Amino acid sequence: MPCTATVPNLTAREQAQFIHDSLPAGLFKIEDETERIPWRVSPEPFALSPKTVTALETVGRDLLAFYRGLNSLYNRSARGTAPAFIAEYLDRGKPEHIVRLARQNRFKQDIPSVIRPDLLLTDDGFTASELDSVPGGMGFVGALTEAYCKAGIESIGGAQGMAKGFAAMLAHVSGVERPVVAIVVSEESGDYRAELQWLSNAVNDMGTARTIVTSPQDVIFTEDALFVREADGRETKLDAIYRNFELFDLLNVPKQELMLYAARHNRVKMTPPPKATMEEKSSFALFHHPALAALWRAELGKDTYERLRAIFPMTWILDPRELPPQAIVHDLLANGVPVQSFQQLVDLGKSERDYVVKPSGFSELAWGSRGVKIANDLTREEWQAALDEGLASFERTPYILQRFHKGKRIRMPYLNRTDGEIKMFDGRVRLCPYYFVTGESDVTLGGILATIAPADKRLIHGMSDAVMTSSMIKENGY
């Protein structure tokens, strides 16, 4: 259903204020209690051209194929029919109980059912800095698209795109037409509770699924089924669990053993599956490894493989082990010389350090830009320390080195809440499309979060001077 403005004929300033006032209070964690929304609001969604949106739809299908290929190669590596270093890298730093979960028959073929890449918009297209299979932002994007719809502006996916995609994904995962699903939010992931409650309410209002946002301690186990205790004291039988807790924090999650037991014995479905191997940024390094190219082409097909090569930046695992004299790190140079030790990178000048160092996964530092260091922002001493830290952490938390790509400069309007006027600024854009797996080879694009940070910022995230908005299709868009 197309959007119809409930308050037509607004000026850009009035429209931005309307969006600000329409977003539900309390949806986000805010450090400054005088602010309802801790970032800039735009009078309209970020504009993407039809050609760009078509390319993004293809990206979703390609990423689904990538997850299936990664899962297949990991399983083959674990049983000895693919190179052993695939599983060795993906399992490194994880305790035995986490590795066992990834390899259990019940979960062996499962892959994430919500796929959210971080795509930097560049002059040449996109660069995917990472993938997130337990993403935040779903309720936020849903609330944004609803607010813009009330202003008469349709976002990609439509006003109910996020809720429809999420509900269709739950039906596919559970195998039930109208499933009952607990969205289990741990204490560590508590910042996402409010927006997930918004998403749950939107799904429930459509009537296509019944979702309950709950804490782990309110899950009730029996030998036959899993239940959740609701606010009114009722105990409701579950078809599925949406896991909004991180595996690195698993031992701190109450009743995690009971939830996993129920999922292993098919009493309930669990998504994303408890497979930390699917959440490693080092998978990009494995994708670009020349010794695995033929295997990846066989898994993905030539066209998908080439498209992913174009959007996955070159990535290397910071492995401190000494190489034989005749060996080099593939496709990595320092001052024109092939790299045999990552310490050769220390002497690079700032302008030559187009790299990012960050934890691969399975760490509280591996999300929200917490552990990211951009090499050409660092002094020589800081750069040395970043490499040393990454190499020293190899056994417990592997780090990656990734090629840094600068984003395309764009102009973006926003509401200046100091004087109430619309201002423009130069920015760079990170696009986060939300793909919901709704069939064996089907993905639905539910919406696209655009984060536009000032052009002088190196990292693009939800900072106070960034615009965060949904995206729309426009002929003269980017």
C-alpha positions as CSV (number, residue, x, y, z in Angstrom):
1,M,0.0,0.0,0.0
2,P,1.5,3.4,-1.0
3,C,2.2,5.9,1.7
4,T,-0.3,8.8,2.2
5,A,0.8,11.8,4.1
6,T,-1.1,12.4,7.3
7,V,0.2,15.9,7.4
8,P,0.7,17.0,3.7
9,N,2.4,20.1,2.3
10,L,5.1,20.4,4.9
11,T,8.3,22.4,4.3
12,A,11.6,20.5,4.6
13,R,12.1,22.0,8.1
14,E,8.6,21.0,9.2
15,Q,9.1,17.6,7.7
16,A,12.3,16.9,9.5
17,Q,10.8,18.1,12.8
18,F,7.8,15.8,12.1
19,I,10.1,12.8,11.6
20,H,11.9,13.7,14.8
21,D,8.7,13.9,16.8
22,S,7.2,10.8,15.2
23,L,10.0,8.4,16.3
24,P,8.9,6.7,19.5
25,A,10.5,8.0,22.7
26,G,12.7,5.5,24.5
27,L,13.5,3.6,21.3
28,F,17.2,4.2,21.7
29,K,19.8,4.3,24.5
30,I,20.6,8.0,25.0
31,E,23.5,9.3,27.1
32,D,22.2,12.9,27.1
33,E,18.7,12.7,28.6
34,T,17.9,16.2,27.1
35,E,18.0,14.6,23.6
36,R,15.2,12.3,22.3
37,I,17.3,11.2,19.4
38,P,21.1,11.3,19.7
39,W,21.9,11.9,16.0
40,R,20.8,14.2,13.1
41,V,17.4,13.8,11.4
42,S,17.0,14.4,7.7
43,P,13.8,15.7,6.1
44,E,13.8,12.7,3.7
45,P,15.4,9.2,3.4
46,F,18.7,8.8,1.7
47,A,18.1,8.7,-2.1
48,L,19.4,5.7,-4.1
49,S,19.0,5.3,-7.8
50,P,17.0,2.4,-9.3
51,K,20.3,0.9,-10.7
52,T,21.9,1.0,-7.2
53,V,18.8,-0.7,-5.6
54,T,18.9,-3.4,-8.3
55,A,22.6,-4.0,-7.5
56,L,21.7,-4.2,-3.7
57,E,19.1,-6.8,-4.4
58,T,21.7,-8.9,-6.2
59,V,24.1,-8.4,-3.2
60,G,21.5,-10.0,-0.9
61,R,21.3,-13.2,-3.0
62,D,25.1,-13.3,-3.4
63,L,25.6,-13.0,0.4
64,L,23.2,-15.9,1.0
65,A,25.3,-17.9,-1.4
66,F,28.4,-16.8,0.4
67,Y,27.1,-18.0,3.8
68,R,26.1,-21.3,2.3
69,G,29.6,-21.6,0.7
70,L,31.4,-20.7,3.9
71,N,29.3,-23.2,5.8
72,S,30.0,-25.9,3.3
73,L,33.8,-25.3,3.3
74,Y,33.9,-25.2,7.0
75,N,32.1,-28.5,7.3
76,R,34.3,-30.1,4.7
77,S,37.4,-28.7,6.3
78,A,36.4,-30.1,9.7
79,R,35.9,-33.6,8.2
80,G,39.1,-33.5,6.1
81,T,37.8,-33.0,2.6
82,A,38.9,-29.4,2.3
83,P,42.1,-27.7,3.5
84,A,42.4,-28.0,7.3
85,F,43.4,-24.3,7.8
86,I,39.8,-23.2,7.0
87,A,38.4,-24.7,10.2
88,E,41.5,-24.0,12.1
89,Y,41.3,-20.3,11.5
90,L,37.5,-20.1,12.0
91,D,37.7,-22.1,15.3
92,R,40.8,-20.3,16.7
93,G,40.3,-18.6,20.0
94,K,37.0,-20.3,20.7
95,P,36.4,-22.7,23.7
96,E,35.6,-26.3,23.0
97,H,31.9,-26.0,23.8
98,I,31.5,-23.3,21.1
99,V,33.4,-25.3,18.5
100,R,31.2,-28.4,19.3
101,L,28.0,-26.3,18.8
102,A,29.1,-25.3,15.3
103,R,29.8,-28.9,14.4
104,Q,26.7,-30.6,15.8
105,N,24.5,-32.4,13.3
106,R,21.4,-30.4,14.3
107,F,23.0,-27.1,13.4
108,K,25.5,-28.2,10.7
109,Q,23.6,-27.0,7.7
110,D,22.1,-23.9,9.4
111,I,23.1,-20.4,8.3
112,P,22.1,-16.9,9.6
113,S,18.6,-16.0,8.5
114,V,19.1,-12.2,8.8
115,I,22.0,-10.9,6.7
116,R,23.2,-7.3,7.2
117,P,26.3,-6.2,5.5
118,D,28.1,-2.9,6.2
119,L,28.4,-1.4,2.7
120,L,30.5,1.7,2.2
121,L,29.3,3.6,-0.9
122,T,32.3,4.4,-3.0
123,D,33.0,6.1,-6.3
124,D,33.1,2.6,-7.9
125,G,30.1,1.0,-6.2
126,F,30.2,-0.7,-2.8
127,T,32.8,-2.1,-0.3
128,A,31.5,-4.6,2.3
129,S,33.6,-4.0,5.4
130,E,31.9,-6.8,7.3
131,L,28.7,-8.9,7.8
132,D,26.5,-9.0,10.9
133,S,24.3,-12.0,11.6
134,V,23.0,-10.7,14.9
135,P,22.3,-7.1,13.8
136,G,20.9,-4.2,15.7
137,G,18.8,-1.6,13.9
138,M,15.8,-3.7,12.7
139,G,13.3,-1.9,14.9
140,F,15.0,1.5,14.2
141,V,14.7,1.1,10.5
142,G,11.1,0.0,10.8
143,A,10.2,3.0,12.9
144,L,12.0,5.4,10.5
145,T,10.2,4.0,7.5
146,E,6.8,4.3,9.3
147,A,7.6,7.9,10.2
148,Y,8.5,8.8,6.7
149,C,5.5,7.1,5.4
150,K,3.3,9.3,7.6
151,A,5.0,12.2,5.9
152,G,4.0,10.7,2.5
153,I,7.5,9.4,1.6
154,E,8.0,5.7,0.8
155,S,11.2,4.0,1.9
156,I,12.7,0.9,0.3
157,G,10.8,-2.1,1.6
158,G,7.7,-0.1,2.4
159,A,6.3,1.1,5.7
160,Q,6.0,-2.6,6.9
161,G,9.0,-3.9,5.1
162,M,11.1,-4.8,8.2
163,A,8.2,-6.4,10.0
164,K,7.0,-8.3,7.0
165,G,10.6,-9.6,6.2
166,F,11.2,-10.6,9.8
167,A,7.8,-12.4,10.1
168,A,8.4,-14.3,6.7
169,M,11.9,-15.3,7.9
170,L,10.5,-16.7,11.2
171,A,7.9,-18.7,9.2
172,H,10.6,-20.1,7.0
173,V,12.9,-21.0,9.9
174,S,10.1,-22.6,12.1
175,G,8.3,-24.3,9.2
176,V,5.0,-22.9,10.8
177,E,2.7,-20.5,8.9
178,R,2.0,-18.3,12.0
179,P,4.8,-19.2,14.4
180,V,5.1,-18.3,18.1
181,V,8.6,-16.9,18.6
182,A,10.5,-15.6,21.6
183,I,13.0,-12.8,20.9
184,V,15.4,-13.6,23.6
185,V,17.5,-10.5,24.6
186,S,20.4,-11.0,27.0
187,E,21.6,-8.4,29.6
188,E,24.7,-7.8,27.5
189,S,22.5,-7.0,24.4
190,G,20.0,-5.0,26.5
191,D,20.5,-1.8,24.4
192,Y,18.5,-3.4,21.6
193,R,15.5,-4.4,23.7
194,A,13.4,-1.3,23.0
195,E,13.8,-1.4,19.2
196,L,13.2,-5.2,19.2
197,Q,10.0,-4.5,21.2
198,W,9.0,-2.1,18.5
199,L,9.6,-4.7,15.8
200,S,7.7,-7.3,17.8
201,N,4.7,-5.0,18.2
202,A,4.7,-4.4,14.4
203,V,4.8,-8.1,13.6
204,N,2.1,-8.8,16.1
205,D,-0.1,-6.1,14.6
206,M,0.1,-7.7,11.2
207,G,-1.0,-11.0,12.6
208,T,1.4,-13.1,10.6
209,A,3.4,-14.3,13.7
210,R,3.2,-14.0,17.4
211,T,6.4,-12.6,18.9
212,I,7.4,-12.1,22.5
213,V,10.4,-10.1,23.6
214,T,11.8,-11.8,26.7
215,S,14.8,-12.2,28.9
216,P,16.5,-15.6,29.0
217,Q,15.4,-16.3,32.6
218,D,11.7,-16.2,31.5
219,V,12.2,-19.2,29.2
220,I,10.7,-22.4,30.6
221,F,12.0,-25.8,29.7
222,T,10.2,-29.1,29.6
223,E,11.2,-32.4,28.0
224,D,8.6,-31.9,25.3
225,A,8.7,-28.2,24.5
226,L,10.0,-24.7,25.3
227,F,7.8,-22.1,26.8
228,V,8.1,-18.4,27.7
229,R,6.5,-16.7,30.7
230,E,4.7,-13.6,29.5
231,A,4.1,-10.4,31.5
232,D,0.6,-11.5,32.6
233,G,2.0,-14.8,33.9
234,R,0.8,-17.0,31.0
235,E,3.2,-19.7,29.7
236,T,3.2,-19.8,26.0
237,K,4.6,-22.7,23.9
238,L,7.3,-21.6,21.4
239,D,8.0,-22.7,17.8
240,A,11.2,-20.8,17.5
241,I,13.7,-18.6,19.3
242,Y,15.3,-15.5,17.8
243,R,18.7,-15.4,19.5
244,N,19.6,-11.8,20.3
245,F,22.6,-12.7,22.5
246,E,26.2,-13.1,21.5
247,L,28.1,-16.4,21.6
248,F,31.1,-14.9,23.3
249,D,28.8,-14.1,26.2
250,L,27.0,-17.4,26.1
251,L,28.1,-18.7,29.6
252,N,26.6,-15.5,31.1
253,V,23.2,-16.1,29.5
254,P,20.7,-17.7,32.0
255,K,19.2,-21.0,30.8
256,Q,21.4,-21.1,27.7
257,E,22.0,-24.8,28.2
258,L,18.2,-25.5,28.2
259,M,17.6,-23.4,25.1
260,L,20.4,-25.1,23.2
261,Y,19.2,-28.6,24.4
262,A,15.7,-27.9,23.1
263,A,17.1,-26.6,19.8
264,R,19.4,-29.6,19.4
265,H,16.5,-32.0,20.0
266,N,14.2,-30.1,17.6
267,R,11.8,-29.0,20.4
268,V,12.3,-25.5,19.1
269,K,14.1,-23.8,16.2
270,M,16.8,-21.3,16.9
271,T,18.0,-18.5,14.6
272,P,20.7,-17.3,14.1
273,P,22.2,-20.7,14.7
274,P,24.7,-20.9,17.5
275,K,27.7,-21.0,15.1
276,A,30.4,-18.5,15.9
277,T,32.1,-19.7,12.7
278,M,29.5,-17.7,10.7
279,E,30.3,-14.5,12.5
280,E,34.0,-14.2,11.8
281,K,35.4,-11.3,9.7
282,S,38.3,-13.6,8.8
283,S,35.9,-15.3,6.4
284,F,36.8,-12.5,4.0
285,A,40.5,-13.4,4.2
286,L,39.6,-17.0,3.4
287,F,37.5,-15.9,0.5
288,H,40.5,-14.0,-1.0
289,H,43.0,-16.8,-0.3
290,P,44.4,-17.9,-3.6
291,A,44.7,-21.5,-2.6
292,L,40.9,-21.6,-2.1
293,A,39.8,-19.8,-5.2
294,A,38.8,-22.9,-7.1
295,L,36.8,-24.2,-4.1
296,W,34.9,-20.9,-3.8
297,R,34.1,-20.8,-7.5
298,A,32.7,-24.3,-7.3
299,E,30.6,-23.4,-4.3
300,L,29.3,-20.0,-5.7
301,G,29.5,-20.2,-9.4
302,K,31.7,-17.9,-11.5
303,D,29.4,-14.9,-11.6
304,T,28.6,-14.8,-7.9
305,Y,32.3,-15.3,-7.1
306,E,33.4,-12.4,-9.3
307,R,30.7,-10.1,-7.9
308,L,31.8,-10.8,-4.3
309,R,35.4,-10.3,-5.2
310,A,34.5,-6.8,-6.3
311,I,32.8,-5.9,-3.0
312,F,34.8,-7.8,-0.4
313,P,38.0,-5.8,0.4
314,M,41.3,-7.6,0.5
315,T,41.7,-9.0,4.0
316,W,44.4,-10.9,5.8
317,I,44.5,-12.7,9.1
318,L,47.2,-11.3,11.5
319,D,48.9,-14.6,11.9
320,P,52.2,-14.2,13.8
321,R,53.7,-17.6,12.8
322,E,57.0,-17.5,10.9
323,L,56.9,-18.3,7.2
324,P,59.4,-20.4,5.4
325,P,62.0,-18.3,3.5
326,Q,60.4,-18.8,0.1
327,A,56.9,-17.9,1.3
328,I,55.1,-14.6,1.2
329,V,51.7,-13.2,2.4
330,H,49.7,-13.1,-0.8
331,D,48.9,-9.8,-2.5
332,L,50.5,-7.7,0.3
333,L,53.4,-5.4,-0.3
334,A,55.4,-3.1,2.0
335,N,57.5,-0.4,0.2
336,G,57.1,-2.5,-3.0
337,V,58.5,-5.6,-1.4
338,P,56.3,-8.8,-0.8
339,V,55.5,-9.2,2.9
340,Q,56.9,-12.2,4.7
341,S,56.2,-10.7,8.2
342,F,53.4,-8.3,9.1
343,Q,56.1,-6.3,11.0
344,Q,57.3,-5.1,7.6
345,L,54.2,-2.9,7.6
346,V,55.4,-0.8,10.6
347,D,57.7,1.3,8.4
348,L,55.0,2.4,6.0
349,G,54.3,6.1,5.9
350,K,50.8,7.3,6.9
351,S,49.8,7.9,3.3
352,E,50.7,4.2,2.5
353,R,48.8,2.7,5.3
354,D,45.4,2.2,3.7
355,Y,44.5,-0.5,6.2
356,V,42.1,-1.2,9.1
357,V,43.0,-3.5,12.0
358,K,40.1,-5.1,13.9
359,P,39.1,-8.2,15.8
360,S,37.7,-11.0,13.6
361,G,34.9,-12.0,16.0
362,F,33.9,-13.8,19.2
363,S,34.8,-10.8,21.3
364,E,33.1,-7.9,23.0
365,L,35.4,-5.7,20.8
366,A,34.2,-7.2,17.5
367,W,31.0,-5.1,17.1
368,G,30.1,-1.4,17.1
369,S,33.5,-0.2,15.8
370,R,34.9,-0.8,19.3
371,G,38.1,-2.6,18.3
372,V,38.6,-0.9,14.9
373,K,41.9,1.1,14.3
374,I,42.4,2.9,11.0
375,A,46.1,2.7,10.2
376,N,46.7,6.1,8.6
377,D,45.1,7.9,11.5
378,L,47.7,6.5,13.9
379,T,51.2,7.7,14.8
380,R,54.0,5.3,14.0
381,E,54.1,4.2,17.6
382,E,50.3,3.6,17.6
383,W,50.5,1.7,14.4
384,Q,53.2,-0.5,15.8
385,A,51.1,-1.1,18.9
386,A,48.0,-1.9,16.8
387,L,49.9,-4.6,14.8
388,D,51.6,-5.9,18.0
389,E,48.2,-6.2,19.7
390,G,46.6,-8.0,16.8
391,L,49.5,-10.5,16.4
392,A,49.7,-11.1,20.1
393,S,46.0,-11.9,20.3
394,F,46.1,-14.6,17.6
395,E,45.5,-17.5,19.9
396,R,42.6,-16.0,21.9
397,T,41.0,-13.4,19.5
398,P,42.4,-13.4,16.0
399,Y,42.6,-9.9,14.3
400,I,42.4,-9.1,10.7
401,L,44.1,-6.6,8.5
402,Q,41.8,-5.2,5.9
403,R,42.2,-2.8,3.0
404,F,40.6,0.6,3.8
405,H,38.4,2.1,1.0
406,K,37.4,5.8,1.3
407,G,33.7,6.5,0.8
408,K,32.2,8.6,-1.9
409,R,31.5,12.3,-0.8
410,I,27.9,13.3,-0.8
411,R,25.8,16.2,0.3
412,M,23.1,15.6,2.9
413,P,20.4,17.8,4.5
414,Y,19.6,17.7,8.2
415,L,17.6,19.6,10.8
416,N,19.8,21.8,13.0
417,R,18.0,21.5,16.3
418,T,19.9,24.6,17.6
419,D,18.2,27.1,15.3
420,G,15.5,24.8,13.7
421,E,16.8,25.3,10.2
422,I,17.8,22.8,7.5
423,K,21.5,22.7,6.9
424,M,23.7,20.8,4.5
425,F,26.9,19.0,5.1
426,D,29.5,16.9,3.2
427,G,29.4,13.3,4.3
428,R,30.3,9.7,3.5
429,V,27.7,6.9,3.6
430,R,27.5,3.5,5.1
431,L,24.5,1.4,3.8
432,C,23.1,-1.4,5.9
433,P,20.6,-3.4,3.9
434,Y,18.6,-5.9,5.9
435,Y,18.1,-9.2,4.0
436,F,15.7,-11.8,5.4
437,V,16.1,-15.4,4.3
438,T,12.6,-16.5,3.4
439,G,13.3,-19.6,1.3
440,E,16.1,-22.0,0.4
441,S,17.4,-19.5,-2.1
442,D,15.1,-16.5,-1.4
443,V,16.0,-13.3,0.3
444,T,13.7,-10.3,1.0
445,L,15.1,-6.8,1.2
446,G,13.2,-5.4,4.2
447,G,14.8,-1.9,4.3
448,I,18.1,-0.1,4.2
449,L,19.7,2.0,7.0
450,A,21.8,4.8,5.7
451,T,24.4,6.4,8.1
452,I,25.9,9.6,6.7
453,A,28.9,10.8,8.8
454,P,30.8,14.1,8.2
455,A,33.4,13.6,5.5
456,D,36.3,14.3,7.9
457,K,35.3,11.3,10.0
458,R,37.2,8.1,9.2
459,L,34.7,5.6,10.9
460,I,31.1,5.8,9.9
461,H,28.7,4.9,12.7
462,G,25.8,6.3,14.7
463,M,27.6,9.3,16.1
464,S,25.8,12.5,17.2
465,D,26.8,14.5,14.2
466,A,25.8,11.8,11.7
467,V,22.5,11.5,9.9
468,M,20.8,8.2,10.3
469,T,17.9,7.5,8.0
470,S,16.1,4.9,5.9
471,S,16.6,4.9,2.1
472,M,14.4,5.5,-0.8
473,I,14.4,5.1,-4.6
474,K,14.9,8.2,-6.6
475,E,15.9,8.6,-10.3
476,N,18.7,11.1,-9.5
477,G,19.8,9.2,-6.4
478,Y,23.2,7.8,-5.7
